[in-house]
Amino acid sequence: MRIGTLLQLRRPCISFEFFPPQTDDGVEKLMATVRGLRILNPGFVSVTYGAGGSSRARTVEVTKRIKSELGIESMAHVTCVGHPSDELRTLFAELEAAGVENVMALRGDPPKGQAQFVAVQGGFRYASDLIELLAGEFSFSIGAAAYPEKHPEAASFEADIENAVRKVRMGAEFLVTQLFFENDAYFGYVDRLRAAGVGVPVIPGIMPITNYEQIARMTKMSGASLPQRLLVELEARSDQPEAVAELGVAFTALQCRDLLARGAPGLHFYTLNRSPATRAVVSALVATQAIRNLAVAPA
């Protein structure tokens, strides 16, 4: 099913994101992880894409298998990095032939060693250009990225909103946000989009905190801010990994409960290919009835 349609039929829509492993054994372990999450009945699962297409074959393989073998709707990420437009057309035809109906269209990060993104000859500089190609020549349901605290390269919040508007105008049917920990940042961002005429669903991107050093790295890279009260508590437990994970799961469960109570259309979990923290958060939401329409998927 097209995710654009799914989001109209299912609320809240819970989804998970994984990256494709580099080995066959890793792929089988990932499939087992996704299989274990079926009990949470996700609306869809997305599979990321390596810089320069380094995981292209794995992305297609895993995305196809999740849908065909597990019966879970899937979405393939595709980036502009390292690809001329003709190569992208070949990739999209490959995804269509594999039965994939959904694509997350991204510009992508600069390859390692490059400070700035530079489009290859015949390629695209912006995600909106990629979306325009997809919408004009293919029949995918298209998702795009959104940044509640502004894309690190955007000149201003206004410019960042203009970029989001352009993506939707080119054909994006829904947006998925970068990770964030301040819910007011998300709702303020959605308000700005609505004021700019953007009416598509904006799904919050959620990363359960399980490791102090890791989350410090991720927030630095993404520009996401941690609430001061949470940062103090994490720092106090920085030498106690289990305590950090316990605090992180508790915080994320409360964050998600608030998001849903205030009208977010769903939750998209960045799992980093591990399921325990995500399972704990979603289970807490079910137990407290923050999610009330979770139908258990068949075994």
C-alpha angles and dihedrals in degrees: 000000000000110000091223087061094040091057090056092052103039128053124205097024113197117200139172134214127213137173121229113255120233097233137054090241090052091052091053091049090050091050089052090051092051090045089056090054094056089091086070089055098222118205090225144341124223128208121207129225129234123241111274091008093292091148098034096123092044092049091054093043096049095041091051094045095049090057100038100038103030101030093232120134110248139200129201121216116222127185136195092232113125096347129116113210095257090056090050090052089054090050093049091050088051091052092048091050089052090056095251111152101179134062132182105212114208137166090221132214122290112268116262112286094028118103095195135034114255121184116231118240108286091011136109130268098195137042089233089064090052090049091050090055092048095048094044100048108021139045103231125134100244128215127188138192126261131193119212091186095038129267108279090238097046114111093221143347088262092055090048092053089049089055091052091048089052092052092053092045089053092053114283109149097193141008130224117200131228113253116285137169102199109078093197088064090058096047092044089052092050090050090053091049092050090049088053091053100259110141103168121115115275109206116202114237110223129194115186110221111239104148129040098211092043096052091046088055094046095049091049091052096045100037091236115149127223118220108256092235091054093045091054092051093046092050090050089057098037092118093047108071095183092050090050091052093048092050091045094053092046092050093047092050090053091045091052093046090054092047093053093043090054094051109270109160094227145317128266112200122209097212101178083219093295123109111189098084094043092047090050093050095047091044089053090052091051093046092052091043093241081131109040105165100056107141114198111241118233116265 
